[in-house]
């Protein structure tokens, strides 16, 4: 389920947050346009120049947080499908998956929010010196330098599977050292 969540994060980030809607119906959908503008325009313009800044109040944080309630509502269709499959086939594994899937989404969003906040608004959270955190921080740092690469924030499995890994240059390594993540 973690691999599935990573692939979903990758595709949502790549296709919804970095590409303007081409479909005429989607162009008129305010929520779709808001997702693109908030992320690709506002978030990337702020954090491309400076990877982190001072903490801001919620709502003014330039697209740093994922909304947990929205995530749970968005995962509901898959859970319902898994539950329906379990009900019609009698396979209890699908019941388990239907229950576990929202927990995976909630855990992903919670982890994503904490590490993304530490990346862009560092407060030296308890995990800030962990090598695993520094690995994903470097991965995300490179996404801000190369917006068509490194779409995963929390678990970069999707980037490895989809071949969207950015390779850092010497200048990138110098900049990451300056940020304290190399």
C-alpha positions as CSV (number, residue, x, y, z in Angstrom):
1,X,0.0,0.0,0.0
2,X,2.9,2.4,0.6
3,X,4.2,1.8,-2.9
4,X,0.6,2.5,-4.2
5,X,0.5,5.7,-2.1
6,X,3.9,6.8,-3.5
7,X,2.8,6.2,-7.1
8,X,-0.4,8.2,-6.5
9,X,1.6,11.0,-4.9
10,X,3.9,11.0,-7.9
11,X,1.1,11.1,-10.4
12,X,-1.0,13.7,-8.6
13,X,2.1,15.9,-8.1
14,X,3.3,15.5,-11.7
15,X,0.0,15.7,-13.6
16,X,-2.2,17.9,-11.4
17,X,0.2,20.2,-9.7
18,X,2.7,20.8,-12.5
19,X,0.7,20.7,-15.7
20,X,-1.9,23.3,-16.7
21,X,-5.2,21.6,-17.5
22,X,-5.6,21.0,-21.2
23,X,-9.0,19.6,-21.2
24,X,-11.6,22.4,-21.7
25,X,-13.8,21.1,-18.9
26,X,-10.9,20.9,-16.5
27,X,-9.7,24.4,-17.4
28,X,-13.0,25.7,-16.2
29,X,-12.9,23.7,-12.9
30,X,-11.8,26.3,-10.3
31,X,-10.4,23.7,-7.9
32,X,-8.2,22.2,-10.6
33,X,-6.8,25.6,-11.6
34,X,-6.3,26.5,-7.9
35,X,-4.2,23.3,-7.4
36,X,-2.0,24.2,-10.3
37,X,-1.6,27.9,-9.3
38,X,-1.0,27.2,-5.6
39,X,1.7,24.7,-6.3
40,X,3.4,25.3,-9.6
41,X,3.1,29.1,-9.5
42,X,3.1,30.2,-5.9
43,X,4.9,27.4,-4.1
44,X,7.6,26.9,-6.7
45,X,8.3,30.6,-7.3
46,X,8.8,31.1,-3.5
47,X,10.9,28.1,-2.8
48,X,13.0,28.0,-6.0
49,X,14.9,31.0,-4.9
50,X,15.2,30.1,-1.2
51,X,14.5,26.6,-0.1
52,X,13.3,27.6,3.3
53,X,12.0,30.7,5.1
54,X,10.6,31.7,8.4
55,X,7.5,29.8,9.7
56,X,4.3,31.4,8.6
57,X,0.8,31.0,10.0
58,X,-1.4,28.2,8.4
59,X,-3.0,29.5,5.3
60,X,-0.1,31.8,4.4
61,X,2.4,28.9,4.0
62,X,2.4,28.9,0.2
63,X,1.1,25.4,-0.4
64,X,3.3,23.5,2.1
65,X,0.6,21.4,3.8
66,X,-1.7,18.6,2.4
67,X,-5.2,18.7,3.7
68,X,-5.9,15.5,5.7
69,X,-9.7,15.7,5.4
70,X,-9.5,16.1,1.6
71,X,-7.1,13.2,1.4
72,X,-9.4,10.9,3.4
73,X,-12.4,12.0,1.1
74,X,-10.3,11.3,-2.0
75,X,-9.3,7.8,-0.8
76,X,-12.9,6.9,-0.1
77,X,-13.8,5.6,-3.6
78,X,-10.9,3.1,-3.6
79,X,-11.9,1.9,-0.1
80,X,-15.5,1.5,-1.2
81,X,-14.4,-0.5,-4.3
82,X,-12.2,-2.7,-2.1
83,X,-15.1,-3.2,0.3
84,X,-17.5,-4.0,-2.6
85,X,-15.1,-6.6,-4.0
86,X,-14.7,-8.1,-0.5
87,X,-18.5,-8.2,-0.1
88,X,-19.2,-9.8,-3.5
89,X,-16.3,-12.3,-3.5
90,X,-16.1,-13.1,0.2
91,X,-12.3,-12.4,0.2
92,X,-11.6,-10.9,3.6
93,X,-8.2,-9.5,2.4
94,X,-10.2,-6.9,0.5
95,X,-12.0,-5.8,3.7
96,X,-8.6,-5.4,5.4
97,X,-7.4,-3.3,2.5
98,X,-10.5,-1.2,2.5
99,X,-9.9,-0.4,6.2
100,X,-6.1,0.0,5.9
101,X,-6.1,2.3,2.8
102,X,-7.5,5.4,4.7
103,X,-4.9,4.7,7.5
104,X,-2.1,4.7,4.9
105,X,-3.4,7.9,3.4
106,X,-3.7,9.6,6.8
107,X,-0.2,8.4,7.8
108,X,1.2,9.6,4.4
109,X,-0.4,13.0,4.7
110,X,0.8,13.4,8.3
111,X,4.4,12.4,7.5
112,X,4.4,14.5,4.3
113,X,3.2,17.6,6.2
114,X,5.8,17.3,8.9
115,X,8.8,16.7,6.6
116,X,7.6,19.2,4.0
117,X,7.3,21.8,6.8
118,X,10.7,21.0,8.1
119,X,12.1,21.4,4.6
120,X,10.6,24.8,3.9
121,X,10.1,26.2,7.4
122,X,12.8,24.4,9.6
123,X,12.3,24.3,13.3
124,X,14.7,21.5,14.0
125,X,12.0,18.9,14.5
126,X,13.1,15.7,16.2
127,X,13.8,14.0,12.9
128,X,15.7,16.9,11.3
129,X,19.2,15.3,11.8
130,X,18.1,11.8,10.6
131,X,19.8,10.6,7.5
132,X,16.5,9.4,6.1
133,X,15.1,12.9,6.4
134,X,18.1,14.4,4.8
135,X,17.8,12.0,1.9
136,X,14.2,13.1,1.2
137,X,15.1,16.7,1.8
138,X,17.9,16.5,-0.9
139,X,15.4,14.7,-3.1
140,X,12.9,17.5,-2.7
141,X,15.5,20.3,-2.9
142,X,16.3,19.0,-6.4
143,X,12.6,19.0,-7.3
144,X,12.6,22.7,-6.7
145,X,15.7,23.1,-9.0
146,X,14.3,20.7,-11.6
147,X,10.5,20.8,-11.4
148,X,10.1,18.0,-14.0
149,X,11.9,15.6,-11.7
150,X,11.6,14.2,-8.1
151,X,7.8,14.5,-7.6
152,X,7.7,12.4,-4.4
153,X,8.2,14.2,-1.1
154,X,7.6,11.6,1.6
155,X,8.5,8.3,-0.1
156,X,10.4,8.6,-3.4
157,X,9.5,5.1,-4.6
158,X,7.3,6.5,-7.4
159,X,10.2,8.6,-8.8
160,X,12.4,5.5,-8.9
161,X,9.7,3.4,-10.6
162,X,8.8,6.1,-13.1
163,X,12.4,7.2,-13.9
164,X,12.0,10.8,-12.8
165,X,15.1,11.1,-10.5
166,X,17.2,14.2,-10.8
167,X,20.9,13.8,-10.7
168,X,22.6,16.6,-8.6
169,X,25.4,18.6,-10.2
170,X,28.4,19.9,-8.2
171,X,26.6,23.2,-7.8
172,X,23.5,21.4,-6.4
173,X,25.7,19.6,-3.9
174,X,27.2,22.9,-2.8
175,X,23.8,24.4,-2.4
176,X,22.5,21.4,-0.4
177,X,25.6,21.6,1.9
178,X,24.8,25.3,2.5
179,X,21.2,24.2,3.4
180,X,22.6,21.6,5.8
181,X,21.0,18.6,4.1
182,X,24.1,17.2,2.3
